[in-house]
C-alpha cells in the first residue's frame, strides 16, 4: 500500500518532469527510485535517454498526510 503509492507517485513525477524535455516514453520498470532521508528521493533511469539528460541534476521530495502522498521533482543543469 503505502510504499507502492510513494514509489508510483515518485516515478510519475519524474516522468512528467522529463517527458516535455526529451519526449521519451518511460515504463514503470524503466525508473528506479532511491528514497533518502528527510523525505527525499533520487530517480535513476535504467534505459538510455536522449543526449542532454546526463547534464541534469534530478532531485525529488516526498510529503504525506493521513490520506495523501505528494511528490515533486526538480531538474537543474
Residue frames as qw, qx, qy, qz and C-alpha x, y, z in Angstrom:
[[0.000, 0.877, 0.481, 0.000, 0.00, 0.00, 0.00],
 [0.191, -0.932, 0.008, 0.309, 1.90, 2.98, 1.33],
 [0.400, -0.515, 0.516, 0.555, 5.34, 2.36, -0.23],
 [0.455, 0.360, 0.692, 0.429, 3.88, 1.29, -3.57],
 [0.129, 0.922, 0.364, 0.025, 1.98, 4.60, -3.66],
 [0.289, -0.834, 0.226, 0.413, 5.14, 6.55, -2.78],
 [0.463, -0.225, 0.654, 0.554, 7.21, 4.83, -5.49],
 [0.373, 0.581, 0.656, 0.306, 4.49, 5.11, -8.10],
 [0.020, 0.970, 0.215, -0.111, 3.99, 8.81, -7.36],
 [0.373, -0.697, 0.371, 0.487, 7.74, 9.48, -7.39],
 [0.467, 0.041, 0.706, 0.532, 8.17, 7.75, -10.74],
 [0.259, 0.761, 0.565, 0.186, 5.18, 9.58, -12.18],
 [0.133, -0.942, -0.012, 0.307, 6.54, 12.95, -11.01],
 [0.424, -0.448, 0.551, 0.562, 9.87, 12.17, -12.64],
 [0.430, 0.353, 0.723, 0.409, 8.22, 11.10, -15.89],
 [0.143, 0.898, 0.415, 0.034, 6.12, 14.28, -16.03],
 [0.251, -0.853, 0.182, 0.419, 9.23, 16.40, -15.44],
 [0.354, -0.395, 0.645, 0.550, 11.41, 14.83, -18.15],
 [0.529, 0.458, 0.694, 0.168, 8.87, 13.97, -20.86],
 [0.292, 0.929, 0.172, -0.148, 8.44, 17.56, -22.13],
 [0.151, -0.803, 0.471, 0.333, 12.23, 17.87, -22.48],
 [0.192, -0.373, 0.858, 0.296, 13.05, 14.54, -24.13],
 [0.729, 0.229, -0.165, -0.624, 9.74, 13.21, -25.50],
 [0.347, 0.228, -0.910, 0.004, 10.70, 9.71, -24.37],
 [0.790, -0.359, -0.157, -0.472, 8.06, 7.35, -23.00],
 [0.076, 0.381, -0.847, 0.364, 9.19, 5.55, -19.87],
 [0.719, -0.307, -0.571, -0.249, 7.60, 2.45, -18.43],
 [0.656, -0.713, 0.074, -0.235, 7.22, 1.85, -14.69],
 [0.922, -0.247, 0.121, 0.272, 10.16, -0.58, -14.66],
 [0.612, 0.586, -0.014, 0.531, 12.44, 1.89, -16.54],
 [0.027, -0.717, 0.278, -0.638, 13.00, 4.05, -13.45],
 [0.648, -0.275, -0.613, 0.358, 14.34, 3.09, -10.05],
 [0.231, -0.829, 0.014, -0.508, 13.65, 5.31, -7.04],
 [0.590, -0.028, -0.582, 0.559, 16.08, 5.54, -4.15],
 [0.381, -0.847, -0.243, -0.281, 14.44, 7.05, -1.06],
 [0.431, 0.321, -0.461, 0.706, 16.73, 9.08, 1.18],
 [0.273, -0.406, -0.624, 0.609, 16.35, 10.81, 4.48],
 [0.061, 0.430, 0.220, -0.873, 14.05, 13.73, 5.23],
 [0.556, 0.609, 0.470, -0.315, 11.52, 12.80, 2.56],
 [0.219, 0.696, -0.450, -0.515, 13.86, 12.98, -0.42],
 [0.861, 0.140, 0.483, 0.077, 14.32, 10.65, -3.36],
 [0.036, 0.598, -0.560, -0.572, 16.52, 10.27, -6.40],
 [0.879, 0.369, 0.208, -0.221, 15.21, 8.64, -9.54],
 [0.267, -0.475, 0.722, 0.426, 17.63, 6.58, -11.63],
 [0.744, 0.465, -0.120, -0.465, 16.79, 5.80, -15.24],
 [0.687, -0.234, 0.680, 0.106, 17.58, 2.22, -16.25],
 [0.680, 0.504, 0.464, 0.261, 17.21, 2.77, -20.02],
 [0.410, 0.002, 0.202, 0.889, 19.04, 5.14, -22.37],
 [0.151, 0.858, 0.371, -0.322, 17.66, 8.67, -22.67],
 [0.547, 0.754, 0.113, 0.346, 18.47, 11.19, -25.41],
 [0.555, 0.173, -0.190, 0.791, 21.61, 13.28, -25.25],
 [0.120, -0.574, 0.047, -0.808, 21.45, 16.04, -22.67],
 [0.752, -0.552, -0.271, -0.239, 19.91, 14.06, -19.85],
 [0.798, -0.112, -0.337, 0.487, 23.32, 13.33, -18.32],
 [0.229, 0.375, -0.164, 0.883, 23.79, 17.07, -17.64],
 [0.485, -0.598, -0.191, -0.609, 20.72, 17.25, -15.39],
 [0.058, 0.117, -0.797, 0.590, 20.72, 17.09, -11.63],
 [0.555, -0.370, -0.523, -0.530, 17.48, 15.39, -10.60],
 [0.045, 0.053, -0.762, 0.643, 16.08, 15.55, -7.08],
 [0.445, -0.457, -0.603, -0.480, 12.73, 14.62, -5.62],
 [0.157, -0.197, 0.562, -0.788, 10.76, 15.40, -2.49],
 [0.406, -0.365, -0.819, -0.180, 8.03, 13.35, -0.75],
 [0.242, -0.161, 0.423, -0.858, 5.37, 14.74, 1.56],
 [0.324, -0.301, -0.879, -0.175, 2.48, 12.83, 3.08],
 [0.449, -0.302, 0.236, -0.807, -0.70, 13.44, 5.01],
 [0.538, -0.052, 0.754, -0.372, -3.01, 10.93, 6.62],
 [0.718, 0.442, 0.493, -0.216, -4.73, 10.33, 3.28],
 [0.610, 0.791, -0.030, -0.022, -2.41, 11.59, 0.52],
 [0.716, -0.260, 0.283, 0.583, 1.09, 11.23, -0.90],
 [0.326, 0.937, -0.014, -0.127, 2.66, 14.20, -2.67],
 [0.735, -0.195, 0.318, 0.566, 5.86, 14.05, -4.72],
 [0.342, 0.928, -0.024, -0.144, 7.71, 16.58, -6.81],
 [0.817, 0.019, 0.217, 0.534, 10.88, 16.63, -8.90],
 [0.071, 0.928, -0.142, -0.337, 13.31, 19.40, -9.74],
 [0.831, 0.305, 0.201, 0.419, 15.64, 19.36, -12.73],
 [0.102, -0.936, 0.182, 0.284, 18.74, 21.56, -12.88],
 [0.787, 0.527, -0.157, 0.280, 21.65, 21.82, -15.27]]
